């Protein structure tokens, strides 16, 4: 065999991720779940557009090794993470178009998942929904941009008229390029079974609770149109980064079916931006993964912002895949890190039809 030769590497030596935050989670998701069940994942994967700015490197994620913020490094980690979940449905937020086309779609295609992408026009990133081909086929798509739908769809006429009374807020809502991705899927093994899968990423600003309430009102009206009018009584799964903690008006509205006009979130950005309305929706929605301590963990903030809401009349939770431990999340101080590709944590649960 001869003596071992040392091989010199040409580039800088980078540490591998070592143990990843998702390794322990993969132990629960080795196999695809049975035909009566659906494994759903919701995950804000941190767009490259935001990860590799000077601001991100120095202010947002100064604790993260620079090479671990690079697109190729994070992509490899992400593909490994998502493939190991053996999911039937994956709803992603902050997906760069190039990442979807060149990386995620081909990688997940190899694992039997078909992907749909919806861009946010101004941001060069958007939403992706993947579904397992041998379990579901796509019946129809009903994506919207909140601002456009609000102005042009008769469905939102009443809300639009109410909003017009608050021109400052109206202007803010109309400036956002936030989108809602809605896909109607049909079971391949049990064709009468259909699902309405919605995916969104609401406005991010900490004081934007009033804007998020308007966005979620548009979302719920639109989902109602699809799941009550177009496909009567089909179950809803609504995933996303709602940028709303469990104490927020948005969370309360989704889970309780309504919000009063005196809710404090109507004045989230002060009296001069008050836009009080009372809103309702007809669904009985439950946060399938409960209310974790946090789903987003960065240097300056941690909180629960991401949810998988399910129709509790039609679906129940079989199991929730435990989130990584606090110790794992903070091994490298915060997220993202060499062992975790995003500043958010994926939510994963197994659901079954009632």
Protein Blocks (a to p, Z undefined) as FASTA:
>chain_A
ZZadddddfbdcdddekjafklmmmmmmmpccdfkbccdddddehiaklmmgfklmmmmm
mmbcfklmpmklmmmmmmmmmmmnopabdcdehiafklmmmmmmmmmmmnopacdddddf
klopacdddddfklpccfbdcddcfklmmmmmmklmmmmmmmmmmmmlmmmmmmpccdcd
ddddddfklmmlccddddddddfbfklmmmmmmmmmmmmmmmmmmmmmmmghiacddedd
ehpafkbmklmmmmnopacfkbfklmmnojklgccdddddfbdcddfklpafbfcdcfkb
ccdfbdcdddfklgccfbdcddddfklmmmnopacdfkbcbfbdcdddddddZZ
